[in-house]
């Protein structure tokens, strides 16, 4: 059942994932995502884990901040998802960037550990509330 009451373990997972991304440490990031994790962006469409870890590891993509306020979630067995609004800052190819996005992360429990298997980003438009 979808709920606006976000389970604490999902809040904790999101905070851990945000901190890993802001650290720009590919080992920390890899520890939050499945081997087949996929990032879906409006600019590039589906981007595999290996590509994201490569651009972060090379320094072409950096994050200096990343936050998210979760608004909806659901947990069904060993699967869960959380949607919210997030902001981040950093650089891409040396150019400063910032984003305000709706984010959905889908988690799967693997060997007793919850890992993100898909992240989907949708930009917030200026007329959104």
C-alpha positions in Angstrom: 0.0 0.0 0.0 1.3 3.5 -0.9 1.8 5.7 2.1 2.9 9.2 2.9 4.2 7.8 6.2 7.7 6.9 5.1 9.2 3.9 7.0 12.3 4.9 8.9 14.5 2.3 7.2 13.7 4.0 3.8 14.6 7.4 5.2 17.8 5.9 6.5 18.6 4.3 3.1 17.9 7.5 1.2 20.2 9.5 3.6 22.9 6.8 3.2 22.6 7.0 -0.6 22.7 10.8 -0.6 25.8 10.8 1.6 27.5 8.3 -0.7 26.8 10.3 -3.8 28.0 13.6 -2.1 31.2 11.8 -1.0 32.1 11.1 -4.7 33.5 7.8 -3.4 32.6 5.1 -5.9 33.1 2.4 -3.3 30.5 4.0 -1.0 28.2 4.6 -4.0 28.6 1.0 -5.1 27.7 -0.2 -1.6 24.2 1.4 -2.0 23.2 0.1 -5.4 22.7 -3.3 -7.0 25.1 -4.6 -9.7 22.4 -3.9 -12.3 21.3 -0.5 -10.9 20.0 1.9 -13.6 19.7 5.7 -13.4 17.0 7.2 -15.7 17.6 10.8 -16.6 15.7 13.2 -18.8 19.0 14.2 -20.5 20.4 10.7 -21.3 17.6 8.2 -20.7 18.7 4.9 -19.0 22.3 5.1 -17.7 23.9 1.9 -16.4 25.8 1.7 -13.0 29.1 1.3 -14.8 28.8 4.6 -16.6 27.9 6.5 -13.5 30.7 5.0 -11.5 33.1 5.8 -14.3 32.1 9.5 -14.6 32.2 9.9 -10.8 35.5 8.0 -10.5 37.1 10.2 -13.2 35.9 13.4 -11.5 33.8 14.4 -14.5 30.7 14.3 -12.3 30.9 15.5 -8.7 28.3 16.3 -6.1 28.9 18.8 -3.3 25.4 18.4 -1.9 22.4 16.1 -2.2 19.2 16.0 -0.3 15.7 14.6 -0.6 12.4 14.9 1.2 10.5 11.7 0.8 6.7 12.1 0.2 5.4 8.6 -0.8 6.6 5.1 -0.3 5.6 1.4 -0.5 7.1 -1.8 0.8 6.1 -5.1 -0.7 8.1 -8.1 0.5 11.7 -7.7 -0.5 10.9 -4.7 -2.8 10.3 -1.0 -1.8 10.1 2.3 -3.5 10.3 5.9 -2.3 9.4 9.1 -4.1 10.2 12.6 -3.1 11.7 15.9 -4.1 15.5 16.3 -4.1 18.1 18.9 -4.8 21.7 18.5 -5.6 24.7 20.7 -6.5 28.1 19.8 -8.1 29.9 19.9 -11.4 29.7 18.0 -14.7 32.8 18.3 -16.9 33.9 21.2 -14.7 30.8 23.2 -15.2 28.8 24.0 -12.0 25.3 22.4 -11.9 22.3 22.3 -9.7 19.1 20.3 -9.9 15.7 20.3 -8.4 14.0 17.0 -9.2 11.3 14.5 -8.3 13.2 11.3 -7.6 12.0 7.7 -7.3 14.3 5.1 -5.9 13.4 1.4 -6.1 15.0 -0.8 -3.5 15.5 -4.6 -3.5 16.6 -6.7 -0.5 19.6 -8.7 -1.5 21.0 -11.2 1.0 19.4 -9.2 3.8 20.7 -5.8 2.6 18.5 -3.2 1.0 20.1 -1.8 -2.2 18.8 0.6 -4.8 18.1 -1.0 -8.2 16.7 1.9 -10.1 16.7 5.7 -9.7 14.4 7.8 -11.9 14.7 11.6 -12.1 12.1 14.1 -13.3 13.0 17.8 -13.3 10.8 20.1 -11.3 9.3 22.8 -13.6 9.1 26.4 -12.3 5.3 26.2 -12.2 5.3 23.0 -10.0 4.4 23.3 -6.3 
